[in-house]
């Protein structure tokens, strides 16, 4: 099934929005000692809840058709964070991955405007390889236009060298 794009409505933002990052963890508690062990498993995912209010008739029709096209939980769609569609950092340049085989929760990037403080700021959303990330520490570019991004959740797959980063309207793929 084709991944659909969230429809463009006449009212750009929902009445309320709540984004959460759901960690993939397991907790074990000993019934004898009550000691606790926690296991973190790769695969954290984004969840979003939002309320749409006072929709125009044309928007109601568009959303209803969109929901039917999803066929319940079988369908997938891309969605960006309505409240943080653009970064609070300056985000100038043409950012790309700098170096192959990078994994984890930091990524060396290049192509930013050189020597810029606040190229991206903590809380900014961006994406690479279809994975949505949120910066957890401010990033600055060096004299060569390189910046190391520290983010959550960790990468699921290592992006290719020179893979493009999306810093405006960064999306993730969701299901109902």
matplotlib code that plots the C-alpha trace (Angstrom):
import matplotlib.pyplot as plt

x = [0.0, 1.2, 2.2, -0.1, 0.8, -1.3, -3.8, -3.4, -6.3, -7.5, -6.6, -2.9, -2.6, -4.9, -6.6, -4.3, -1.3, 0.7, 3.9, 5.6, 8.6, 7.7, 10.8, 11.1, 12.0, 11.2, 11.3, 11.9, 11.2, 12.2, 9.3, 11.7, 14.1, 12.0, 15.2, 14.5, 16.4, 15.6, 16.4, 16.4, 15.6, 16.2, 13.1, 11.7, 8.9, 7.0, 3.3, 1.1, -2.4, -4.2, -7.7, -9.2, -11.9, -14.2, -13.4, -14.8, -17.1, -14.4, -11.8, -14.2, -14.8, -11.1, -10.2, -13.0, -11.8, -8.2, -9.2, -11.1, -8.0, -5.9, -8.1, -7.8, -4.4, -3.3, -2.5, 0.5, 0.9, 3.6, 3.1, 5.2, 4.9, 2.4, 3.7, 7.4, 7.3, 10.5, 13.5, 14.2, 17.9, 19.0, 19.3, 21.2, 23.1, 22.4, 23.0, 24.1, 25.5, 29.3, 30.7, 29.2, 28.5, 27.3, 25.0, 23.6, 22.2, 24.8, 25.5, 28.4, 26.9, 28.3, 27.0, 25.9, 26.8, 30.3, 31.0, 27.4, 26.2, 22.7, 22.6, 20.0, 18.7, 17.5, 13.9, 14.2, 12.9, 14.8, 14.8, 17.2, 16.3, 12.7, 13.5, 12.3, 14.7, 14.6, 17.8, 18.5, 21.5, 22.2, 24.4, 26.9, 28.8, 32.6, 34.7, 34.2, 30.4, 30.4, 28.2, 27.6, 23.9, 22.9, 19.3, 16.7, 15.7, 18.8, 19.2, 17.5, 19.7, 23.0, 22.5, 24.6, 27.4, 26.0, 22.4, 20.3, 18.9, 15.4, 15.2, 11.9, 8.7, 10.5, 8.2, 7.8, 5.6, 2.6, -0.3, -3.6]
y = [0.0, 3.5, 5.8, 8.8, 12.4, 14.1, 16.3, 20.0, 21.6, 25.2, 25.5, 24.6, 23.6, 21.4, 22.8, 20.7, 18.5, 16.1, 14.5, 11.7, 9.5, 5.9, 4.1, 0.4, -0.9, -3.9, -3.8, -6.9, -6.8, -9.6, -10.8, -11.8, -8.8, -6.2, -5.3, -3.9, -4.4, -2.4, -3.4, -0.8, -2.4, -0.5, 0.8, 3.9, 5.4, 8.7, 8.9, 11.9, 12.8, 15.8, 17.4, 19.0, 21.5, 23.8, 22.3, 23.7, 21.3, 20.9, 19.9, 17.4, 15.8, 15.7, 14.1, 11.5, 10.5, 10.3, 8.1, 5.7, 5.5, 4.4, 1.4, 1.5, 0.5, -1.1, 2.3, 4.5, 8.3, 10.9, 13.8, 16.7, 18.4, 21.1, 23.3, 22.9, 22.8, 24.9, 24.8, 27.5, 27.4, 29.3, 26.0, 27.6, 25.7, 22.4, 19.8, 16.2, 13.3, 13.5, 9.9, 6.5, 3.8, 6.2, 4.8, 5.8, 9.1, 11.5, 12.2, 14.2, 16.4, 18.9, 21.5, 24.0, 27.7, 27.8, 29.1, 29.4, 29.2, 27.8, 26.1, 23.9, 24.1, 21.6, 20.7, 21.2, 18.3, 17.0, 13.8, 11.6, 8.4, 8.8, 8.8, 11.7, 13.0, 15.7, 17.5, 17.3, 19.7, 22.8, 22.4, 24.8, 24.5, 24.8, 26.7, 23.9, 23.8, 20.6, 20.0, 17.1, 16.6, 14.9, 13.6, 11.1, 8.5, 6.7, 5.9, 2.7, 2.4, 4.0, 6.7, 6.8, 9.4, 12.6, 11.6, 14.8, 16.0, 17.6, 20.5, 22.1, 20.1, 17.0, 14.0, 10.6, 7.7, 6.9, 4.5, 4.9]
z = [0.0, -0.8, 2.1, 2.0, 2.8, 5.5, 3.7, 3.5, 5.4, 5.3, 9.0, 9.3, 13.0, 15.1, 18.2, 20.4, 19.8, 22.0, 20.6, 22.7, 22.2, 23.2, 24.4, 23.7, 27.1, 29.4, 33.2, 35.3, 39.0, 41.3, 43.4, 46.2, 46.5, 44.6, 42.7, 39.2, 36.0, 32.9, 29.4, 26.5, 23.1, 19.9, 18.2, 20.0, 18.1, 17.9, 18.8, 18.3, 19.5, 18.2, 18.1, 15.1, 15.8, 13.9, 10.5, 7.3, 5.4, 2.7, 5.3, 6.9, 3.5, 2.8, 6.1, 5.9, 2.4, 3.8, 6.7, 4.3, 2.1, 5.1, 5.5, 9.3, 10.7, 7.4, 5.9, 6.5, 6.2, 6.7, 9.2, 10.5, 13.9, 13.2, 16.1, 15.2, 11.4, 11.1, 13.4, 15.9, 14.9, 11.8, 9.8, 6.9, 4.3, 2.5, 5.3, 4.5, 6.3, 6.6, 6.5, 6.2, 8.8, 11.6, 14.2, 17.6, 18.8, 17.2, 13.6, 11.9, 9.2, 6.7, 4.3, 6.9, 6.7, 8.3, 11.8, 12.9, 16.5, 16.9, 13.5, 15.1, 18.7, 21.2, 20.5, 16.7, 14.5, 11.5, 9.5, 7.5, 5.6, 6.6, 10.3, 12.4, 15.1, 17.7, 18.7, 22.4, 22.5, 20.5, 17.5, 15.9, 12.7, 12.5, 10.0, 7.4, 7.8, 9.8, 12.8, 15.1, 15.9, 19.2, 19.0, 20.1, 19.2, 18.0, 14.3, 13.2, 10.1, 9.2, 6.6, 3.5, 3.2, 1.7, 2.4, 2.6, 5.9, 6.1, 8.6, 7.6, 7.6, 8.7, 8.7, 10.1, 8.9, 11.1, 11.3, 13.1]

ax = plt.figure().add_subplot(projection="3d")
ax.plot(x, y, z, "-o")
ax.set_aspect("equal")
plt.show()
